[in-house]
């Protein structure tokens, strides 16, 4: 099953869509780090 995850980048305000769960997790960590 392909998981499509869309994450918004706070800097460029662009919608990044990935079909891999690993990439989504990396983006989640990236956003958490940029917010803190």
N, CA, C and O atoms as a Tripos MOL2 file, in Angstrom:
@<TRIPOS>MOLECULE
protein
  144   143    36     0     0
PROTEIN
NO_CHARGES

@<TRIPOS>ATOM
      1 N           0.8370   -1.1990    0.0000 N.3       1 UNK1
      2 CA          0.0000    0.0000    0.0000 C.3       1 UNK1
      3 C           0.8780    1.2580    0.0000 C.2       1 UNK1
      4 O           1.8380    1.3590    0.7640 O.2       1 UNK1
      5 N           0.5460    2.1740   -0.8350 N.am      2 UNK2
      6 CA          1.3240    3.4100   -0.9150 C.3       2 UNK2
      7 C           0.6890    4.4930   -0.0540 C.2       2 UNK2
      8 O          -0.4930    4.8060   -0.1920 O.2       2 UNK2
      9 N           1.4860    5.0520    0.8240 N.am      3 UNK3
     10 CA          0.9770    6.1040    1.7060 C.3       3 UNK3
     11 C           1.4040    7.4680    1.1820 C.2       3 UNK3
     12 O           2.5950    7.7580    1.0600 O.2       3 UNK3
     13 N           0.4240    8.2920    0.8760 N.am      4 UNK4
     14 CA          0.7360    9.6330    0.3790 C.3       4 UNK4
     15 C           0.6380   10.6360    1.5200 C.2       4 UNK4
     16 O          -0.4350   10.8460    2.0860 O.2       4 UNK4
     17 N           1.7540   11.2450    1.8470 N.am      5 UNK5
     18 CA          1.7720   12.1960    2.9470 C.3       5 UNK5
     19 C           2.1020   13.5850    2.4300 C.2       5 UNK5
     20 O           3.0680   13.7730    1.6910 O.2       5 UNK5
     21 N           1.2870   14.5570    2.8280 N.am      6 UNK6
     22 CA          1.5170   15.9340    2.3930 C.3       6 UNK6
     23 C           1.8910   16.7870    3.5990 C.2       6 UNK6
     24 O           1.1660   16.8440    4.5920 O.2       6 UNK6
     25 N           3.0270   17.4420    3.4890 N.am      7 UNK7
     26 CA          3.4900   18.2820    4.5920 C.3       7 UNK7
     27 C           3.7440   19.6980    4.0930 C.2       7 UNK7
     28 O           4.3240   19.9010    3.0260 O.2       7 UNK7
     29 N           3.3090   20.6560    4.8690 N.am      8 UNK8
     30 CA          3.4980   22.0440    4.4750 C.3       8 UNK8
     31 C           4.8230   22.5740    5.0270 C.2       8 UNK8
     32 O           5.1230   22.4120    6.2090 O.2       8 UNK8
     33 N           5.5990   23.2000    4.1650 N.am      9 UNK9
     34 CA          6.8660   23.7900    4.5910 C.3       9 UNK9
     35 C           6.6130   25.2110    5.0720 C.2       9 UNK9
     36 O           6.0650   26.0320    4.3360 O.2       9 UNK9
     37 N           7.0100   25.5020    6.3020 N.am     10 UNK10
     38 CA          6.7330   26.8190    6.8540 C.3      10 UNK10
     39 C           7.5210   27.9030    6.1300 C.2      10 UNK10
     40 O           7.0620   29.0420    6.0440 O.2      10 UNK10
     41 N           8.6850   27.5730    5.6140 N.am     11 UNK11
     42 CA          9.5260   28.5770    4.9650 C.3      11 UNK11
     43 C           8.9820   28.9670    3.5930 C.2      11 UNK11
     44 O           8.7510   30.1460    3.3230 O.2      11 UNK11
     45 N           8.7820   27.9880    2.7440 N.am     12 UNK12
     46 CA          8.3470   28.2920    1.3790 C.3      12 UNK12
     47 C           6.8320   28.2130    1.2170 C.2      12 UNK12
     48 O           6.3030   28.5790    0.1680 O.2      12 UNK12
     49 N           6.1410   27.7470    2.2320 N.am     13 UNK13
     50 CA          4.6910   27.5910    2.1790 C.3      13 UNK13
     51 C           4.2700   26.7300    0.9960 C.2      13 UNK13
     52 O           3.2730   27.0090    0.3290 O.2      13 UNK13
     53 N           5.0380   25.6900    0.7500 N.am     14 UNK14
     54 CA          4.6940   24.7930   -0.3490 C.3      14 UNK14
     55 C           4.2330   23.4520    0.2060 C.2      14 UNK14
     56 O           4.6220   23.0450    1.3010 O.2      14 UNK14
     57 N           3.4100   22.7870   -0.5610 N.am     15 UNK15
     58 CA          2.8590   21.5060   -0.1360 C.3      15 UNK15
     59 C           3.6920   20.3700   -0.7180 C.2      15 UNK15
     60 O           3.6420   20.1060   -1.9190 O.2      15 UNK15
     61 N           4.4490   19.7070    0.1310 N.am     16 UNK16
     62 CA          5.2950   18.6050   -0.3150 C.3      16 UNK16
     63 C           4.5630   17.2880   -0.1190 C.2      16 UNK16
     64 O           4.1810   16.9410    0.9980 O.2      16 UNK16
     65 N           4.3700   16.5600   -1.2060 N.am     17 UNK17
     66 CA          3.6750   15.2810   -1.1050 C.3      17 UNK17
     67 C           4.6220   14.1250   -1.4010 C.2      17 UNK17
     68 O           5.2800   14.1020   -2.4410 O.2      17 UNK17
     69 N           4.6830   13.1990   -0.5140 N.am     18 UNK18
     70 CA          5.5550   12.0400   -0.6950 C.3      18 UNK18
     71 C           4.7370   10.7610   -0.6140 C.2      18 UNK18
     72 O           3.6950   10.7170    0.0400 O.2      18 UNK18
     73 N           5.2140    9.7300   -1.2780 N.am     19 UNK19
     74 CA          4.4950    8.4560   -1.2700 C.3      19 UNK19
     75 C           5.1570    7.4600   -0.3250 C.2      19 UNK19
     76 O           4.7640    6.2950   -0.2670 O.2      19 UNK19
     77 N           6.1550    7.9190    0.4080 N.am     20 UNK20
     78 CA          6.8490    7.0290    1.3340 C.3      20 UNK20
     79 C           6.6660    7.5120    2.7570 C.2      20 UNK20
     80 O           6.7280    8.7090    3.0360 O.2      20 UNK20
     81 N           6.4420    6.5760    3.6440 N.am     21 UNK21
     82 CA          6.2100    6.9220    5.0470 C.3      21 UNK21
     83 C           7.4800    7.4620    5.7030 C.2      21 UNK21
     84 O           7.4220    8.3250    6.5780 O.2      21 UNK21
     85 N           8.6370    6.9370    5.2610 N.am     22 UNK22
     86 CA          9.9050    7.3790    5.8540 C.3      22 UNK22
     87 C          10.1370    8.8560    5.5930 C.2      22 UNK22
     88 O          10.5760    9.5960    6.4740 O.2      22 UNK22
     89 N           9.8360    9.2760    4.3660 N.am     23 UNK23
     90 CA         10.0320   10.6800    4.0090 C.3      23 UNK23
     91 C           9.1190   11.5630    4.8390 C.2      23 UNK23
     92 O           9.4990   12.6570    5.2550 O.2      23 UNK23
     93 N           7.8970   11.0690    5.0770 N.am     24 UNK24
     94 CA          6.9410   11.8240    5.8830 C.3      24 UNK24
     95 C           7.4620   12.0000    7.3050 C.2      24 UNK24
     96 O           7.3290   13.0720    7.8960 O.2      24 UNK24
     97 N           8.0600   10.9310    7.8540 N.am     25 UNK25
     98 CA          8.6040   10.9970    9.2070 C.3      25 UNK25
     99 C           9.7620   11.9850    9.2640 C.2      25 UNK25
    100 O           9.9110   12.7220   10.2390 O.2      25 UNK25
    101 N          10.5820   11.9960    8.2130 N.am     26 UNK26
    102 CA         11.7070   12.9260    8.1760 C.3      26 UNK26
    103 C          11.2100   14.3620    8.1430 C.2      26 UNK26
    104 O          11.7600   15.2290    8.8220 O.2      26 UNK26
    105 N          10.1550   14.6210    7.3430 N.am     27 UNK27
    106 CA          9.5810   15.9590    7.2700 C.3      27 UNK27
    107 C           8.9710   16.3520    8.6040 C.2      27 UNK27
    108 O           9.0510   17.5100    9.0130 O.2      27 UNK27
    109 N           8.3560   15.3830    9.2870 N.am     28 UNK28
    110 CA          7.7390   15.6650   10.5880 C.3      28 UNK28
    111 C           8.8000   16.1110   11.5820 C.2      28 UNK28
    112 O           8.6010   17.0670   12.3300 O.2      28 UNK28
    113 N           9.9340   15.4070   11.5820 N.am     29 UNK29
    114 CA         11.0260   15.7650   12.4830 C.3      29 UNK29
    115 C          11.6110   17.1130   12.0990 C.2      29 UNK29
    116 O          11.9750   17.9150   12.9580 O.2      29 UNK29
    117 N          11.6970   17.3520   10.7900 N.am     30 UNK30
    118 CA         12.2570   18.6120   10.3030 C.3      30 UNK30
    119 C          11.4020   19.7880   10.7460 C.2      30 UNK30
    120 O          11.9210   20.8340   11.1360 O.2      30 UNK30
    121 N          10.0870   19.6090   10.6830 N.am     31 UNK31
    122 CA          9.1670   20.6770   11.0880 C.3      31 UNK31
    123 C           9.2320   20.8960   12.6000 C.2      31 UNK31
    124 O           9.2130   22.0340   13.0720 O.2      31 UNK31
    125 N           9.3070   19.8100   13.3460 N.am     32 UNK32
    126 CA          9.3770   19.9260   14.8110 C.3      32 UNK32
    127 C          10.6520   20.6650   15.2240 C.2      32 UNK32
    128 O          10.6410   21.4690   16.1560 O.2      32 UNK32
    129 N          11.7440   20.3830   14.5220 N.am     33 UNK33
    130 CA         13.0150   21.0350   14.8460 C.3      33 UNK33
    131 C          12.9770   22.5100   14.4690 C.2      33 UNK33
    132 O          13.5300   23.3510   15.1770 O.2      33 UNK33
    133 N          12.3290   22.8190   13.3590 N.am     34 UNK34
    134 CA         12.2700   24.2110   12.9010 C.3      34 UNK34
    135 C          11.3240   25.0390   13.7780 C.2      34 UNK34
    136 O          11.4960   26.2510   13.9110 O.2      34 UNK34
    137 N          10.3340   24.3840   14.3700 N.am     35 UNK35
    138 CA          9.3830   25.0930   15.2290 C.3      35 UNK35
    139 C           9.9940   25.4070   16.5860 C.2      35 UNK35
    140 O           9.7500   26.4740   17.1480 O.2      35 UNK35
    141 N          10.7800   24.4880   17.1080 N.am     36 UNK36
    142 CA         11.3640   24.6770   18.4400 C.3      36 UNK36
    143 C          12.5280   25.6670   18.4210 C.2      36 UNK36
    144 O          13.1270   25.9350   19.4620 O.2      36 UNK36
@<TRIPOS>BOND
     1     1     2 1
     2     2     3 1
     3     3     4 2
     4     3     5 am
     5     5     6 1
     6     6     7 1
     7     7     8 2
     8     7     9 am
     9     9    10 1
    10    10    11 1
    11    11    12 2
    12    11    13 am
    13    13    14 1
    14    14    15 1
    15    15    16 2
    16    15    17 am
    17    17    18 1
    18    18    19 1
    19    19    20 2
    20    19    21 am
    21    21    22 1
    22    22    23 1
    23    23    24 2
    24    23    25 am
    25    25    26 1
    26    26    27 1
    27    27    28 2
    28    27    29 am
    29    29    30 1
    30    30    31 1
    31    31    32 2
    32    31    33 am
    33    33    34 1
    34    34    35 1
    35    35    36 2
    36    35    37 am
    37    37    38 1
    38    38    39 1
    39    39    40 2
    40    39    41 am
    41    41    42 1
    42    42    43 1
    43    43    44 2
    44    43    45 am
    45    45    46 1
    46    46    47 1
    47    47    48 2
    48    47    49 am
    49    49    50 1
    50    50    51 1
    51    51    52 2
    52    51    53 am
    53    53    54 1
    54    54    55 1
    55    55    56 2
    56    55    57 am
    57    57    58 1
    58    58    59 1
    59    59    60 2
    60    59    61 am
    61    61    62 1
    62    62    63 1
    63    63    64 2
    64    63    65 am
    65    65    66 1
    66    66    67 1
    67    67    68 2
    68    67    69 am
    69    69    70 1
    70    70    71 1
    71    71    72 2
    72    71    73 am
    73    73    74 1
    74    74    75 1
    75    75    76 2
    76    75    77 am
    77    77    78 1
    78    78    79 1
    79    79    80 2
    80    79    81 am
    81    81    82 1
    82    82    83 1
    83    83    84 2
    84    83    85 am
    85    85    86 1
    86    86    87 1
    87    87    88 2
    88    87    89 am
    89    89    90 1
    90    90    91 1
    91    91    92 2
    92    91    93 am
    93    93    94 1
    94    94    95 1
    95    95    96 2
    96    95    97 am
    97    97    98 1
    98    98    99 1
    99    99   100 2
   100    99   101 am
   101   101   102 1
   102   102   103 1
   103   103   104 2
   104   103   105 am
   105   105   106 1
   106   106   107 1
   107   107   108 2
   108   107   109 am
   109   109   110 1
   110   110   111 1
   111   111   112 2
   112   111   113 am
   113   113   114 1
   114   114   115 1
   115   115   116 2
   116   115   117 am
   117   117   118 1
   118   118   119 1
   119   119   120 2
   120   119   121 am
   121   121   122 1
   122   122   123 1
   123   123   124 2
   124   123   125 am
   125   125   126 1
   126   126   127 1
   127   127   128 2
   128   127   129 am
   129   129   130 1
   130   130   131 1
   131   131   132 2
   132   131   133 am
   133   133   134 1
   134   134   135 1
   135   135   136 2
   136   135   137 am
   137   137   138 1
   138   138   139 1
   139   139   140 2
   140   139   141 am
   141   141   142 1
   142   142   143 1
   143   143   144 2
@<TRIPOS>SUBSTRUCTURE
     1 UNK1         2 RESIDUE 1 A UNK
     2 UNK2         6 RESIDUE 1 A UNK
     3 UNK3        10 RESIDUE 1 A UNK
     4 UNK4        14 RESIDUE 1 A UNK
     5 UNK5        18 RESIDUE 1 A UNK
     6 UNK6        22 RESIDUE 1 A UNK
     7 UNK7        26 RESIDUE 1 A UNK
     8 UNK8        30 RESIDUE 1 A UNK
     9 UNK9        34 RESIDUE 1 A UNK
    10 UNK10       38 RESIDUE 1 A UNK
    11 UNK11       42 RESIDUE 1 A UNK
    12 UNK12       46 RESIDUE 1 A UNK
    13 UNK13       50 RESIDUE 1 A UNK
    14 UNK14       54 RESIDUE 1 A UNK
    15 UNK15       58 RESIDUE 1 A UNK
    16 UNK16       62 RESIDUE 1 A UNK
    17 UNK17       66 RESIDUE 1 A UNK
    18 UNK18       70 RESIDUE 1 A UNK
    19 UNK19       74 RESIDUE 1 A UNK
    20 UNK20       78 RESIDUE 1 A UNK
    21 UNK21       82 RESIDUE 1 A UNK
    22 UNK22       86 RESIDUE 1 A UNK
    23 UNK23       90 RESIDUE 1 A UNK
    24 UNK24       94 RESIDUE 1 A UNK
    25 UNK25       98 RESIDUE 1 A UNK
    26 UNK26      102 RESIDUE 1 A UNK
    27 UNK27      106 RESIDUE 1 A UNK
    28 UNK28      110 RESIDUE 1 A UNK
    29 UNK29      114 RESIDUE 1 A UNK
    30 UNK30      118 RESIDUE 1 A UNK
    31 UNK31      122 RESIDUE 1 A UNK
    32 UNK32      126 RESIDUE 1 A UNK
    33 UNK33      130 RESIDUE 1 A UNK
    34 UNK34      134 RESIDUE 1 A UNK
    35 UNK35      138 RESIDUE 1 A UNK
    36 UNK36      142 RESIDUE 1 A UNK
